[in-house]
Amino acid sequence: MPKIDIANLPVQTGTNYPEPFRKVVAGRERKRLGDAVGLTQFGVNLTRLKPGAASSLRHWHEAEDELVYILEGEVVLVEDEGETVLKAGEAAGWKANSGNGHHLINRTARDAVYLEIGTRAPRDRVEYPEADLRIVKDENGVRRLHKSGEPYA
């Protein structure tokens, strides 16, 4: 089993969201642990959220399961049913096609660090309940669409 040199992995910032949604995740940094060892069936990211940053827009996946495990600090989990504080040693997860839009927000004054674990389905649709955005992944690649189906420029 190959050991991952986490300290020397590149840090990924930014997002594949179209404008004007990119600013939501300013302050999110990821190290792609799964990619470092060539995982293809599921992804694992070591993610750091700076104060005020969000993990993503509130969303849910049609075909991908997701799980987060908080390692350091605290985040607020925002879901359809409300808000829940998650602290180090706590976890949350979402089954594919749950329809439960969710994301994490760091509302504290210190960084939060957590693991993101999720399926890598060849086809998926991601819905964003509060944004005019839908992301579709299939054999033609990844498309960022308005809810009308029109692509973002």
N, C-alpha and C positions, 0 to 999 in steps of 0.2 A: 504494500500500500504506500503510494508516494506521499511523503510529507509535503505539506504546502508551506512555502516560505511567505507567510502572510505579511511580514514587515516589508517585503520587497515587491508585493503585488501592486500593480497600478491602481490608483484611486480614480473611480469613475464619478464624475459630477454631471450635472445637467440631466436632460431627459429627451425622449423622442417625441414629447408633446409638441403640437404646433403652437405658435403664438396665438392667443395671449396667455396660454396656460403654463408656460415654462417657469414663471416666477414662483409658483406654488412650491416647487421642490428646491428652490435656492437654499443651500445649506445642507443638502443631503449628499453624503459621500458613500460610495459602495466599493467594496473589494469583492470581486466575483470568484468565490472559492470553488464553486462547481466548475466554472470554465477553466480554472487553473489545473484541474486534473482530468479535463475532458468529459465531464458528466454530460450525458445526452438525455436521460429520462427525467431528471429533475434538476432544478437550479438551487444554489445556496449562495446567498450574499451576506457578507458582514457589513452592516449598514450603520453609519453614524449620522444622527440628526442633530444639527446645531440648534441652539435656542431659536424658537420661532419658525423652524422649518417643518414641512410636512413630508410624509413618505411618498405621497402621490396625491392626485385628485381622488375624491371618494369614488370608488369603483367596485365592480364585481366581474368575475370571469365566467364565461359560459362553460369552458372545458378544462379549466385549471384549478386544482386545489391550492390553497395557500396556508402557511403557518408562520407565525412570528414568535420568537423567544427573546425576551428582554434580558440583556446581559448586564448593562450598566444604566443608571439613571432611571428616568420615568417618562412615559409618553401618555397622551390621551388618545384612546381608541374611539373614533367617531364612527358610529354605525347607524343604520336606519332607526333603531330603537333608542338611540341616545348616546351618551358618553360614558366611558369607563376608564379609570386610571389603571395603567399597567406598570408595575415596578419590576426591578431586577428579580429574576427567578420566576416571573409569570409569563404566560403564553396565551395566544389566541389563534384560532384557525377558521377557515372558511372552505366549505365543500364547493366544488364546481357547481355552477348554475343555481347558487343559493338565492341570488337576487338581492343579497344584503350588501348594499354599498358601504364601503369601509375605507378608512385610512388612519394613519397615526399622525399626531401633531406633538411637537415638543414645546410645551408651554412653560418650561422651567428655565432657569438661568445657566444650566450646565448641559453639556452634550449627553445624548442618550445613544446607546449602542445596542444593536439587536441583530439576530439572525433572521433572514427571510428565506423560507424554503418553499418551493413551488414546483408544480408539474411543468413540464415542457411539452405541451401538446402541439402536434403539427398544425392543428386548426383550432382557432379560438376566436371569440368575440368578447371584447371588453366594453362594458357599458359604464357610463359616467352619469349618475342621476342628476347632478347639479351643473353639468356643463354640456354645451352643444358639441359633444365629442363621442365617437365610437371608434374603436380600433379593431380591425379585422385582420387576422393572420390565417393564411392558407397557402396552397401550392403556388400562388402568384406573389407571395411576399406579404409585407405588412402595409396596410393602408390606414391612413388617418382620415376619418370621414366626419362630416356634420351629421346630425341625426337624420337629416333629409336624405342622406346617402351621397351627397355631393362631396368630392374630395377637398381637403385643405390644400391650398396652393403651396 
